[in-house]
Amino acid sequence: MSDNPSAFPVSDIGVHGQFGMTLRDAFALSIAGGMAAYSGTAGGNYGPGEIANRSYQVADAMLAARTGDA
């Protein structure tokens, strides 16, 4: 998979490791919100599993495009 840094990096992660979500998770979260808002309108009807799977597919594509792997 492409580079997947922290979405909200901190300067001192201390002994607890990486804080927060990854960039992939942040992308998927944004995509899922849009899909959920659109679901049920204009003939679009997405179930929770479909939203989750498609959100991460698009997030992976976004990461690949970001690093030139697309």
N, C-alpha and C positions, 0 to 999 in steps of 0.2 A: 504494500500500500504506500501511497505517497506520504510525504512528511505530514505529520499530524500534531502540531504543537499545541500548547495550552491556549485556550481561547482568551483567557484573561490572566496573563502571566504576572507573577509577583517577583519582586527582587530578592526576597529571602524566603526560601521554602523550608528552611530549618530541618528538623529531623522527621517531619511528617511526609516528605515527598511532595509530589505535584498537587497543588490545590486546584479545585474547580474542574470544569469540564474541558474536554479537548475541543479543538477547532471543528473536528468532524461532528461532535455532538452539538455544538452551537449551530452549525449549518443545518443539521437535521432538525433541530428544534424550530428553527425559523421556517423551514420547508413544511414541517408537520402542521404548524399553526396556519399557514396559508391553505394547505390542503383541507384541514378541518373546517376552516371558515368557508371554503368553496363547496364542501360536501353538502349535497342536498339542494344545490342551486344549479340552474341551467343544465340539468340532466346529469351532473356529477354526483356520484354517491360512493364514498370511500369508507370502508370499515376500518377499525383501529389497526388491524394487522396489515392491511394494505397501505395505510398511511405510514406506519412505522417502516415497513420494508422499502417503499418507494422513497421515503425521506432519506434513508441512508444510502440508497442507490444514487440519488442526486447529490448528496453530500460527498460521496466518493468521487463522483465526476467533477465536482467543484474543486476538490483537493488536487485531483490530477491536472485540471486546467491551470490551477495556481502554480504548479511546478513545471508545467510544460509537458506533462506526460500524457495529455489527452490527445 
